[in-house]
């Protein structure tokens, strides 16, 4: 028995994993070990755990430290890099790459030497029909020329919807700050409409919101209704052809357009409120007494 204990202690001393600098990686030092090292004693180190547990911990110490498993005293887990990305991350990266690739391929009207250069003027005019300045000026002119209470009520609520759409899109674009597929600097009309970033597409949101608004509150023939739907889609796609937006930007713009229309319908202003707002806007409200 004394001979076996002597051989076991000699094997522990020759095992490199039981040295102090390696032992601290997989198990905490006990007070007796710290005191023994501090006194510089040359005798064998004592341990409060059995010999078999020391050998097991020494054998699997490197694996536990590499995997970030907590120490024996129940300490917090160490931070580690996730070398394998999750399935969601791979899917999102793939969809983003497809979106950018398709958007760049569809930008046929970018520049004057692209494959769609002959129809660039028509596409630019179509995109201008969904601009905020076009609809704000048109709505104000129609409101000034309108003489019926019902017409003024519809136009004031349309003006409210346009304002809501403009402020919401501008705020989201400032938060996201996504550049277009070709990363062109915004033009003068883009600065006027606060449409300086790519996500979401302001023209697409405005076109869907306006077309849905007009189809709901105006009595139109079937051909005009079909043309209005077609215009809303083409107004959004035209920005992709010009290289201003990604396909995902236009899709989110369409969704926001429906959301803005539903919100305006839920807070619809009645005729009396609209007349009050018109009186305030034209500085012709009646005296209070």
KAQUI-V863919 format. One record per pair of residues at least 12 apart in sequence whose C-alpha atoms are under 10 Angstrom apart, sorted by the first residue. I is the first residue (numbers start at 1). GAP is how many residues later the second one is. D is the distance in whole Angstrom. If there is no record, write none. Layout:
# KAQUI-V863919
I & GAP & D
I & GAP & D
This chain:
# KAQUI-V863919
8 & 43 & 9
9 & 35 & 7
9 & 36 & 9
9 & 42 & 10
10 & 34 & 9
12 & 32 & 9
12 & 33 & 10
12 & 39 & 9
12 & 42 & 9
12 & 43 & 8
13 & 31 & 8
13 & 32 & 9
15 & 40 & 10
15 & 43 & 9
16 & 42 & 9
17 & 37 & 10
17 & 38 & 9
17 & 40 & 9
17 & 41 & 6
17 & 42 & 8
17 & 43 & 10
17 & 44 & 8
17 & 45 & 9
18 & 27 & 10
18 & 36 & 8
18 & 37 & 8
18 & 39 & 10
18 & 40 & 7
18 & 41 & 10
19 & 39 & 10
20 & 13 & 9
20 & 14 & 10
20 & 17 & 9
22 & 36 & 9
22 & 39 & 9
22 & 40 & 9
23 & 31 & 10
23 & 34 & 9
23 & 35 & 7
23 & 38 & 8
24 & 37 & 10
25 & 33 & 10
25 & 36 & 7
25 & 37 & 8
25 & 39 & 9
25 & 40 & 7
25 & 46 & 9
26 & 31 & 7
26 & 32 & 7
26 & 33 & 10
26 & 34 & 8
26 & 35 & 5
26 & 36 & 7
26 & 37 & 9
26 & 38 & 7
26 & 39 & 7
26 & 43 & 9
26 & 44 & 9
26 & 45 & 7
26 & 46 & 8
27 & 27 & 9
27 & 30 & 8
27 & 31 & 9
27 & 34 & 8
27 & 38 & 10
27 & 43 & 10
27 & 44 & 6
27 & 45 & 6
27 & 46 & 8
28 & 43 & 7
28 & 44 & 7
28 & 45 & 8
29 & 18 & 9
30 & 16 & 9
30 & 17 & 7
30 & 18 & 8
30 & 19 & 10
31 & 16 & 9
31 & 17 & 10
32 & 13 & 8
32 & 14 & 7
32 & 15 & 7
32 & 16 & 8
33 & 12 & 6
33 & 13 & 6
33 & 14 & 7
33 & 15 & 9
57 & 15 & 10
65 & 13 & 9
66 & 12 & 10
66 & 14 & 9
67 & 12 & 10
67 & 13 & 8
68 & 12 & 7
68 & 13 & 10
95 & 153 & 10
96 & 150 & 10
96 & 152 & 9
98 & 149 & 10
99 & 82 & 9
99 & 147 & 7
99 & 148 & 6
99 & 149 & 7
99 & 150 & 10
100 & 80 & 9
100 & 81 & 6
100 & 82 & 10
100 & 145 & 10
100 & 146 & 7
100 & 147 & 8
100 & 148 & 9
101 & 80 & 8
101 & 145 & 9
101 & 146 & 10
102 & 79 & 10
102 & 138 & 10
102 & 144 & 8
102 & 145 & 8
103 & 77 & 9
103 & 78 & 6
103 & 79 & 9
103 & 137 & 7
103 & 138 & 8
103 & 139 & 10
103 & 140 & 7
103 & 141 & 9
103 & 142 & 8
103 & 143 & 5
103 & 144 & 6
103 & 145 & 9
104 & 76 & 9
104 & 77 & 6
104 & 78 & 7
104 & 136 & 8
104 & 137 & 9
104 & 138 & 10
104 & 139 & 7
104 & 140 & 10
104 & 141 & 9
104 & 142 & 8
104 & 143 & 10
105 & 76 & 10
105 & 135 & 10
105 & 136 & 9
105 & 138 & 9
106 & 131 & 9
106 & 132 & 10
106 & 134 & 7
106 & 135 & 6
106 & 136 & 9
106 & 137 & 8
106 & 140 & 9
106 & 141 & 9
107 & 74 & 9
107 & 75 & 9
107 & 131 & 9
107 & 132 & 9
107 & 133 & 6
107 & 134 & 4
107 & 135 & 6
107 & 136 & 5
107 & 137 & 8
107 & 138 & 9
107 & 139 & 9
108 & 12 & 9
108 & 132 & 9
108 & 133 & 6
108 & 134 & 7
108 & 135 & 8
109 & 12 & 9
109 & 14 & 8
109 & 15 & 9
109 & 129 & 9
109 & 130 & 10
109 & 131 & 9
109 & 132 & 5
109 & 133 & 5
109 & 134 & 7
110 & 72 & 9
110 & 74 & 10
110 & 130 & 9
110 & 131 & 7
110 & 132 & 5
110 & 133 & 6
110 & 134 & 9
111 & 131 & 8
111 & 132 & 9
116 & 125 & 8
116 & 126 & 9
117 & 125 & 10
120 & 118 & 10
120 & 121 & 9
120 & 122 & 8
122 & 116 & 9
123 & 111 & 9
123 & 112 & 9
123 & 114 & 9
123 & 115 & 6
123 & 116 & 8
123 & 118 & 8
123 & 119 & 8
124 & 111 & 10
124 & 114 & 7
124 & 115 & 8
124 & 117 & 9
124 & 118 & 8
125 & 110 & 9
125 & 113 & 9
126 & 105 & 8
126 & 106 & 10
126 & 108 & 7
126 & 109 & 6
126 & 110 & 9
126 & 111 & 10
126 & 112 & 7
126 & 113 & 9
127 & 76 & 7
127 & 77 & 9
127 & 80 & 10
127 & 104 & 10
127 & 107 & 8
127 & 108 & 5
127 & 109 & 7
127 & 110 & 9
127 & 111 & 6
127 & 112 & 6
127 & 113 & 10
127 & 114 & 10
127 & 115 & 9
128 & 61 & 9
128 & 75 & 9
128 & 107 & 8
128 & 110 & 9
128 & 111 & 10
129 & 74 & 9
129 & 78 & 9
129 & 102 & 9
129 & 103 & 10
129 & 106 & 7
130 & 72 & 9
130 & 73 & 5
130 & 74 & 8
130 & 75 & 9
130 & 76 & 7
130 & 77 & 6
130 & 78 & 10
130 & 80 & 9
130 & 101 & 9
130 & 102 & 8
130 & 104 & 10
130 & 105 & 6
130 & 106 & 8
130 & 108 & 10
130 & 109 & 10
131 & 58 & 8
131 & 59 & 9
131 & 61 & 10
131 & 62 & 8
131 & 64 & 10
131 & 71 & 8
131 & 72 & 6
131 & 73 & 10
131 & 75 & 8
131 & 76 & 9
131 & 104 & 9
132 & 30 & 8
132 & 31 & 9
132 & 33 & 9
132 & 34 & 7
132 & 57 & 9
132 & 58 & 9
132 & 60 & 9
132 & 61 & 6
132 & 62 & 9
132 & 63 & 9
132 & 70 & 8
132 & 71 & 8
132 & 74 & 8
132 & 75 & 10
133 & 56 & 8
133 & 57 & 10
133 & 59 & 8
133 & 60 & 7
135 & 23 & 10
135 & 24 & 9
135 & 27 & 8
135 & 71 & 9
135 & 72 & 10
135 & 75 & 9
136 & 22 & 9
136 & 23 & 7
136 & 26 & 7
136 & 27 & 9
137 & 22 & 10
138 & 21 & 10
139 & 16 & 7
139 & 17 & 8
139 & 19 & 8
139 & 20 & 7
139 & 23 & 9
140 & 15 & 8
140 & 16 & 9
140 & 19 & 8
142 & 13 & 8
143 & 12 & 6
143 & 13 & 8
143 & 16 & 9
143 & 135 & 9
144 & 134 & 10
144 & 138 & 10
149 & 122 & 7
149 & 123 & 9
149 & 125 & 9
149 & 126 & 8
150 & 120 & 10
150 & 121 & 7
150 & 124 & 10
151 & 66 & 10
151 & 67 & 10
151 & 120 & 10
152 & 119 & 8
152 & 122 & 7
152 & 123 & 8
152 & 126 & 9
153 & 115 & 9
153 & 116 & 7
153 & 117 & 7
153 & 118 & 5
153 & 119 & 9
153 & 120 & 9
153 & 121 & 6
153 & 122 & 8
153 & 125 & 10
154 & 59 & 9
154 & 60 & 9
154 & 63 & 7
154 & 64 & 9
154 & 114 & 9
154 & 115 & 9
154 & 116 & 9
154 & 117 & 9
154 & 120 & 9
155 & 119 & 9
156 & 112 & 10
156 & 113 & 8
156 & 114 & 10
156 & 115 & 9
156 & 117 & 10
156 & 118 & 6
156 & 119 & 9
156 & 121 & 8
156 & 122 & 8
157 & 56 & 10
157 & 107 & 7
157 & 108 & 9
157 & 110 & 9
157 & 111 & 7
157 & 112 & 7
157 & 113 & 9
157 & 114 & 10
157 & 117 & 8
158 & 51 & 9
158 & 52 & 8
158 & 55 & 8
158 & 56 & 9
158 & 103 & 9
158 & 106 & 9
158 & 110 & 10
160 & 104 & 8
160 & 108 & 9
160 & 109 & 9
161 & 45 & 9
161 & 48 & 8
161 & 49 & 8
161 & 52 & 9
161 & 96 & 10
161 & 99 & 7
161 & 100 & 7
161 & 101 & 10
161 & 102 & 9
161 & 103 & 6
161 & 104 & 9
161 & 107 & 10
162 & 44 & 7
162 & 47 & 8
162 & 48 & 8
162 & 98 & 9
162 & 99 & 10
162 & 102 & 10
164 & 96 & 7
164 & 97 & 10
164 & 99 & 9
164 & 100 & 8
165 & 37 & 8
165 & 40 & 7
165 & 41 & 7
165 & 44 & 8
165 & 91 & 8
165 & 92 & 8
165 & 94 & 10
165 & 95 & 6
165 & 96 & 9
166 & 27 & 7
166 & 28 & 8
166 & 29 & 9
166 & 36 & 8
166 & 37 & 10
166 & 39 & 9
166 & 40 & 8
167 & 26 & 10
167 & 27 & 9
168 & 32 & 10
168 & 34 & 9
168 & 88 & 9
168 & 92 & 9
169 & 24 & 10
169 & 25 & 9
169 & 26 & 8
169 & 28 & 10
169 & 30 & 8
169 & 31 & 7
169 & 32 & 8
169 & 33 & 6
169 & 34 & 10
169 & 36 & 8
169 & 37 & 9
169 & 84 & 8
169 & 87 & 9
169 & 88 & 10
170 & 23 & 8
170 & 24 & 6
170 & 25 & 6
170 & 26 & 8
170 & 27 & 9
170 & 29 & 10
170 & 30 & 9
170 & 31 & 10
170 & 32 & 8
171 & 23 & 9
171 & 24 & 10
172 & 25 & 9
172 & 27 & 8
172 & 28 & 7
173 & 21 & 9
173 & 22 & 8
173 & 23 & 8
173 & 24 & 6
173 & 25 & 7
173 & 26 & 6
173 & 27 & 6
173 & 28 & 9
173 & 29 & 9
174 & 20 & 9
174 & 21 & 9
174 & 22 & 8
174 & 23 & 7
174 & 24 & 10
174 & 25 & 9
175 & 22 & 10
175 & 24 & 10
176 & 21 & 8
176 & 22 & 9
176 & 23 & 7
176 & 24 & 9
177 & 19 & 9
177 & 20 & 6
177 & 21 & 7
177 & 22 & 7
177 & 23 & 10
178 & 18 & 10
178 & 19 & 6
178 & 20 & 5
178 & 21 & 6
178 & 22 & 9
178 & 67 & 9
178 & 68 & 10
178 & 71 & 9
179 & 17 & 9
179 & 18 & 6
179 & 19 & 5
179 & 20 & 8
179 & 65 & 9
179 & 66 & 8
179 & 67 & 9
180 & 16 & 10
180 & 17 & 7
180 & 18 & 5
180 & 19 & 8
180 & 60 & 9
180 & 63 & 7
180 & 64 & 5
180 & 65 & 5
180 & 66 & 6
180 & 69 & 9
181 & 17 & 8
181 & 59 & 9
181 & 62 & 6
181 & 63 & 7
181 & 64 & 6
181 & 65 & 6
181 & 66 & 10
182 & 60 & 9
182 & 61 & 6
182 & 62 & 7
182 & 63 & 9
182 & 64 & 10
183 & 14 & 9
183 & 15 & 9
183 & 60 & 8
183 & 61 & 8
183 & 62 & 9
184 & 12 & 10
184 & 13 & 10
184 & 59 & 8
184 & 60 & 7
185 & 12 & 9
185 & 59 & 9
186 & 12 & 10
186 & 58 & 9
196 & 48 & 10
197 & 47 & 9
197 & 48 & 9
198 & 41 & 10
198 & 45 & 10
198 & 46 & 7
198 & 47 & 5
198 & 48 & 7
198 & 50 & 10
198 & 51 & 7
198 & 52 & 9
199 & 45 & 10
199 & 46 & 7
199 & 47 & 8
199 & 48 & 10
199 & 49 & 8
199 & 50 & 5
199 & 51 & 8
199 & 52 & 10
199 & 53 & 8
199 & 54 & 8
200 & 45 & 8
200 & 46 & 9
200 & 47 & 10
200 & 48 & 8
200 & 49 & 5
200 & 50 & 7
200 & 51 & 8
200 & 52 & 6
200 & 53 & 5
200 & 54 & 9
200 & 55 & 10
200 & 56 & 8
201 & 35 & 7
201 & 36 & 10
201 & 38 & 8
201 & 39 & 9
201 & 43 & 9
201 & 44 & 7
201 & 45 & 8
201 & 46 & 9
201 & 47 & 9
201 & 48 & 5
201 & 49 & 5
201 & 50 & 8
201 & 51 & 7
201 & 52 & 5
201 & 53 & 8
201 & 55 & 9
201 & 56 & 10
202 & 34 & 8
202 & 37 & 10
202 & 43 & 10
202 & 47 & 9
202 & 48 & 8
202 & 50 & 10
202 & 51 & 6
202 & 52 & 9
202 & 54 & 9
202 & 55 & 9
203 & 29 & 9
203 & 32 & 7
203 & 33 & 6
203 & 34 & 9
203 & 35 & 9
203 & 36 & 8
203 & 42 & 10
203 & 47 & 8
203 & 50 & 8
203 & 51 & 9
203 & 54 & 9
204 & 28 & 7
204 & 29 & 7
204 & 30 & 9
204 & 31 & 6
204 & 32 & 4
204 & 33 & 8
204 & 34 & 9
204 & 35 & 8
204 & 45 & 9
204 & 46 & 6
204 & 47 & 8
204 & 48 & 8
204 & 49 & 5
204 & 50 & 5
204 & 51 & 9
204 & 52 & 9
204 & 53 & 7
205 & 27 & 9
205 & 30 & 10
205 & 31 & 8
205 & 44 & 10
205 & 45 & 8
205 & 46 & 9
205 & 47 & 8
205 & 48 & 4
205 & 49 & 5
205 & 50 & 7
205 & 51 & 6
205 & 52 & 4
205 & 53 & 8
205 & 54 & 9
205 & 55 & 8
205 & 56 & 10
206 & 26 & 8
206 & 29 & 9
206 & 30 & 9
206 & 47 & 8
206 & 48 & 8
206 & 50 & 9
206 & 51 & 6
206 & 52 & 9
206 & 54 & 9
206 & 55 & 10
207 & 21 & 9
207 & 22 & 9
207 & 24 & 8
207 & 25 & 5
207 & 26 & 8
207 & 27 & 9
207 & 28 & 7
207 & 29 & 7
207 & 46 & 9
207 & 47 & 8
207 & 50 & 7
207 & 51 & 10
208 & 20 & 9
208 & 21 & 8
208 & 23 & 9
208 & 24 & 5
208 & 25 & 8
208 & 27 & 9
208 & 28 & 9
208 & 45 & 8
208 & 46 & 6
208 & 47 & 8
208 & 48 & 9
208 & 49 & 5
208 & 50 & 7
208 & 51 & 10
208 & 52 & 9
208 & 53 & 9
209 & 23 & 9
209 & 44 & 10
209 & 45 & 8
209 & 46 & 9
209 & 47 & 8
209 & 48 & 4
209 & 49 & 6
209 & 50 & 8
209 & 51 & 7
209 & 52 & 5
209 & 53 & 9
209 & 55 & 10
210 & 18 & 9
210 & 22 & 8
210 & 47 & 8
210 & 48 & 9
210 & 50 & 10
210 & 51 & 8
211 & 14 & 9
211 & 16 & 10
211 & 17 & 6
211 & 18 & 7
211 & 19 & 10
211 & 20 & 8
211 & 21 & 7
211 & 46 & 9
211 & 47 & 10
211 & 50 & 10
212 & 13 & 10
212 & 16 & 9
212 & 17 & 8
212 & 20 & 9
212 & 45 & 9
212 & 46 & 8
212 & 49 & 7
212 & 50 & 10
213 & 45 & 10
213 & 47 & 10
213 & 48 & 7
213 & 49 & 9
213 & 51 & 9
213 & 52 & 9
214 & 14 & 9
215 & 13 & 8
215 & 14 & 9
232 & 22 & 9
233 & 17 & 9
233 & 21 & 9
235 & 15 & 10
236 & 13 & 9
236 & 14 & 6
236 & 15 & 9
236 & 17 & 8
236 & 18 & 8
237 & 13 & 7
237 & 14 & 10
238 & 12 & 10
